[in-house]
């Protein structure tokens, strides 16, 4: 419907007024209507790429308006496309219903509908931008003002597809500054929109230009990275330590684009006489303290669990399943393979939990300087949690093998006991394992920044 309206009334793209928001600004705010605003799992992304949307699916937007004419008494009928068959064959209808139900059940229909929305949104955007070129010759100032407003709104929302398309239509927009003299990329850093900022890697000349721009307060783009991120972005990250890590990653990424000729400390001073690093430290004092507290609490809790496992496994290593019962000792010997499994898993659990304790003690005694949150502390936490989970798993293997040796012929008791014993362990792992994955991805993953946008302005 929106596409049909824009085709009929092109000026809606830039129409302004007291209660009117230009359609260009509205679509800039709708990040969810574009691929970047709809993250998918890897298997969903694979299906998404395989789905082909025919042109007819985006063009067949039917609007039927019928009613009695007050002046002529004749019926008015408006249609934007050919009418579809009103009465499809019954068999085709049933088959379509069945197929639709199956596709909906496995999630493909939902992904198809999502891609259809994305394709239609991109077509709508291109239609609006195509009209802008026409209006530029008529009222260049109005078009530029609306496009400028839409550009910075898209940056705030993180709508990277919009920023790319409008920059290709009006290339000078990428060099615009707002009322506070912030460039597009400076604003992207302040709003922590990683994909928007990654566009800077498309051209070397852009890096040189944005590095030299300062706002009304004398802040460079690196000073922007030194500001504390909006709470809406920090709340998406688990734990103050990982939030601090993300802030450091932003600072290092922006620092990497600054040119050697601008390393002069005097140039870096803002209106408060602070360098970007001093500005970063000043704004992140509280977050650093919270990160230290979070790290120590996590390490202390995990140290208690690991130390408990060390104690149990050390004692179990010197005890034969069955205790002092001579008959059960003979049974143990007769199940040599299971007894060997018990000894090996016990030893591995003991060594793993000991390593875990040492790692967590290293965290508790660390010097919590800022850059330690970037790699050092997360790495220790990753090793500590990994070895703790491994020791728990091998402890359960040791427990099950010992139970199997001792309770031969009593399967009706053996299986329920093993299942019940697994409940608390499974609960602990399910609570802590997602944290381990998040820390690993945040520290050693591909990162939030990308280098895929090369020469995007010329494509």
N, C-alpha and C positions, 0 to 999 in steps of 0.2 A: 504493500500500500504506500509506504514512504517513497519507494522508487517511482511509483506511478505519479505521485503528487509532485515530485521534483521534476519529472519529465514534462508534466503539464504546467507547472509554475516554477521555472528555474530560479526566480528571484527569492524563493523561500530559503535558498542556501545562505544568503547574506542578509535577509530581512532582519531589521532590529527595531526595537521600540521599548517602551517602559515595561511591558509585560511579555515581551517577545525575546526568546533566546534563538539566535540563528541556528539553523539545522546543522551547520558545519560544526558549531560548538557542541551541540547535543551529541552528535556522533563521535566527537573527540572524547566525550565523557564515558562513552559506552565501550569500555575495554572488553567486557564479557562478550561482545558481539564479534570479536576477532580472535584468531587462534591463540595469541599471547595471553588472553584473559581466560582461557579454558584449558588448564593443564590436564594432561591425560596420562594414564599409566602406560608403560612401554608397549603392552599388547594392544591397548586401545589406540595408541598412536600409530601402530602398524596397520590396524584396520582402517583408521582415519585416512592414511595415505593411499590405501588400496581403493577406497571409495571414489567413484567418478560421478560428479554431478553434471548431468546434461544441461545444455543451455536452456532447453524448454522448461526445466524445473525452476529456473530463476526468472524466466520471462512470463510464465503463465500465472500472473497475479490477476485474478478475476475480481472485478468490482461491478456489481449489478445494482443499479439504482432505478427503481421503477415507481411510478406514481401518477396521479391525475394532474394534468396541466390545468392551472387555474385560468389561463387565458384562452386556450384553444380547445380544452377538453380532450386533447389527445394524450396518449401514454408516452412517457419519456423513457427510453431504455439506453443506458450507457454501458458499454462493455469494453474492457481494455484488451481482451483477447478472445479467440474463438471459444464458443461455449463447448463444455465437455459433454459427453454423452450422458443424458439424464437417467437412462435406465440400462445399466450394463447387464450383460448376460448373467443369469443366476449362478451358473457354474464358475464363471470367472470371478464373481463376487465372493463366492465361498472359498475358492482357492486363494484369492488375495487376502482374505481374512485369516486363513490358516497360516500362510507364509508370513503375514504381518505379525501374527502372534508368536511364531517361532523366532523371528528376528528380534522382536521386543524382549522375548525371554532371555536371549543370549546377549542382549545389549547392543546389537548391531544397528537396530532401528534408531536408538537414541543417538548413537554416534553419527549416523546418516543425517538425522535432523539437525544435529549440532553443526556438521560441516555445511549443510544447506544454509543455515543462518550465517555462517562465516562467509560463504561465497556471495550470498545476497548482500551482506553488509559491505563487502569489498566492492561489489558492483555499484552499490548506492554511493559509496565514497568516490569512486572514479567518475560517476555521473556528476556529482556535485563539483568536484575539482575541474571537470571538463567545462562546466558552466562558468567557473571562476575566470578562466582565460578570456572568455567572451566579455565578462563584466569589467575586466581590468582596463580595457580601453575606454569604457564608459565612466567608471568611477573608481579609479585606482586606489584612492585613499580609503574609501569605505571597504573595499575588498581586502586591502592590506591589513586594516585594523581588525576586521573579523578573523582573517587568517592568523594574525598574530595572537589574538585571544584564544583561538582554537588550538594553536600550536602549544602554548604554555599550559593549557588545560589538559592536552593529551600527554604532555611530559609529566604533569602532576599525577595523572591516572596510570601512567606507564603504558600507554597505548602506542607501542612501537610501530605497528603497521600504519597507523594514521600519520605519525611523524615522518616516516619514510615517503609515503605517497604525497603528502602536502609539500615536502621539501623538494621532491622531483618536479612538482608543478610550479612552485615559487621558490627557487633555489636560495634567494637572498634571505628567506625566513630563518634558515639555520644559523645565520649570523646576527639575528635580532637580539636585543636585550629588553628586559621588562622595565617597569617604572623604578626599580631599585638597581638598575644597571647589571642585573644578573643575566648571563648568557643562557641559552637553552641547556647547555651541558652543566653549567654551574647549578642551575635549578634542578636538573636531574640528579646531581650529587646530593643536593640538600634534601630532596624528596626520596633519596635512596632507590632510584629506578635504574637498576643495573643494566637492563637490556637497552634502555635509551642511551645511557652513557657509553655502552659498548660500540655505538655507532661512530664514536670519535676515532676508532681504530681504522675506519675506512679510508681516511685521508691524513697524511702527515701534516699538511698545512693547517688543518683544523686543530691539531694538537698545539701547534705553535701559537695560534690565535687565542684559543681559550686559556692557555697558560698565562697570557699577558693581560687578560681582562680582570678588572677589579670592580666590586660593587660600591655602593655609596659609603660603606664602612671600611673600604680598603681591603676587603677580603678577596683573596684569589680563590680559584677553584679548589686548591689544596686546603685553604681555610674552611671551605664549605664541608670538606670531608672531615674536618676537625670538629664540626658541630655534632651534637648528639642526635642520632636518628629519631624520626618521629616514633612515638610509642606504638602506633599501629603496625609499624614494621618490626620493632623489637619484640612485640608480643607474639610474633609468629615463631620465634626461636626459643627453644627450651633452655632455661638456665642462664643466669647472668654471665657466667664464664664464656658460654658460646656466643652470647650477645656481644661481649667485649671482643671476642675473636672476629666476629663479623665486622665490627667497627674498624678494627685494625686492618682487615682485608680491604675494606674500602679505602682507607688512608694509603695503604701501600699501592693499590691499583692506580689511584689518582696521582700519587707521587711518581709512578713509573712513566707518566706521559710528560712530566715537567722537563723542559730542556736544560741541558748543562749550563747554558749561558744565563739561566735564571736562578742559579743556585746561590747567588749573592744574598747573604742574610738580610741586608738592608732592604732589598726588594721585597722580601717575604713578609716584612713587618706590616701588620694591618693598622687600622685606626687606633687600636689599643696598644700598639707597640709590641705585639706578640707575633712570634713566628708560628707557622702552621702547627709544628709539633707542640709548642707551648700552649697553643689554643686548644689542641686535641686533649692534652693532659688536663687542662683547666676544666673542660666540659665533660670529661669522663672520670673524674675523681670518684664520684659516688658509684658509678657502674663498676669501676675497678674494685672497690671495696666489697660490693655485693658479689662480684665474681669470685673474689678470694674466699668469702664466706661460703658460697655455694660449693666451691671446689673442696674446701676443708670438710664441710659437712658430708658431702658425698664420699670422700676418701675415708672419713672416720667410720661411717656406717658400713662401708664395704670391708674395711680392715677388720671390724668385729666379726663379720661373717667368715672372712678368709682365715682369721686366727682360730675360729671355732673348728673349721674344717681341718686345719693343720693338727690341732689337738686330737681330734677323732681319728684321723688317718694314721697319725703316728702311733697311737695306742693300738689300732686295729692291725698294724703291720706286724706286731709281735704276738698276735693271738690267732690261733687256728680256729676256723669255724667249728663250733661244737664245744669249745671250752675244754674243761677237764674230763668230759665224758669220753671214756676209752672207746666205746662202741662208735660214737659219732666221729672220733678221730680216724678210726678205720674206714668209715664211710667217706670221709674227706679224702683220704689217700686213694680210695677206689675211684674217685672222680678227679683224677689228676689234672685234666684239662680245665675244669671249672675252678679248681683250686689255684692253678697257674694264672687264670684270668683274674681271680680275686687279688693275688699278690701284685700283678703288673698294674692293674687299675688303681689299686691302693697307693702304690709308689708314685704313679703319674699324678694322682690327685694331690698327694703330699707335696711333690715338687712344684706343681702348678699353683697351689694355694700359697706356698712359701714365696714364690715369685710375686704373686699378687700382693701379699702383705708388704714386701719390700717396695713395690711400685707405689702403693698408697702411702707408705711412710715417706717416700721421696716427695710426694705431693704435699704432705703435711709440713715438711721441713723446707720446702722450696722458698726461694726469694721471689715474691710476687711483683716483679717489675712488669711494665706494660707489654713488652714484646714476648714475654713468657706465655701469654695467653694465645699467641699466634700458633705456635707449634709445640713448644716444650711441654707445657702442662697438659694439653689435649693428648699428646702422644703417650705420656705416662698414664693418663686415665684410660686410654684405649688398651694399652698393654695390661693394666691392672684388671679392667673389666673382662677382657678376653680370657686371661688366665684364670680368673675367678669362675667364669662360666664353664671353662674346660674342666676345672677341678670339681665343680658340682656334677658335671656329666659323668666323669670317671668315678666319682664317689658313688653315684647311683648304680653304675655298672658293678662296682665292688660289692655294694650292698645286695644287689640282685643275685650275683654269682654265689655269695656266701649263703644267701637264703635258699637258693636252689640246692646247694650241697646238703644243707641241714634238713630240708623238708622234702626229700624224695618221696614220691608216692602220695603226696598231700597237695595235689594241684588245686583242689577246691579252696584251700586256704592260702596257698602261695600267690596265686594271681591277684586276689583282692588286696592282700597285704602290700604287694608291690605297687599296685595302682594307688592305694591310699598314701603310701610313702612318697609317691611322685607328685602328689597334689601341691604341697607347700613349695617344693623345688620348682615345679612348673610355674607356679604363681610368681615366685621371685624373678625367674628368668623373663617371664612375659612382661613384667614391670620395668626391668632394667635393660633388656636387649634392645628395644627401640632407641633408647638413649645412646647405646654403643654405636648403633648404625648411624644415628644422626651426627655423632661426634666424628666418626670415621669419614663420612661423606663431606662434612664441613671442613675437615682438615686435609684430606687426601683426595677428595673428589675433583670433578672437573671445574667446580667453582660456579659462582653466579655470573661471572663475566664471560663473554664469548668473543671470539675473533672471526666469526663467520661473516660479518658485514664488511666486505671488501669492495670498494668502489661502488657502494650501494646508490650513491647519488646519481651515477651515470647510467645505471641499468634501466 
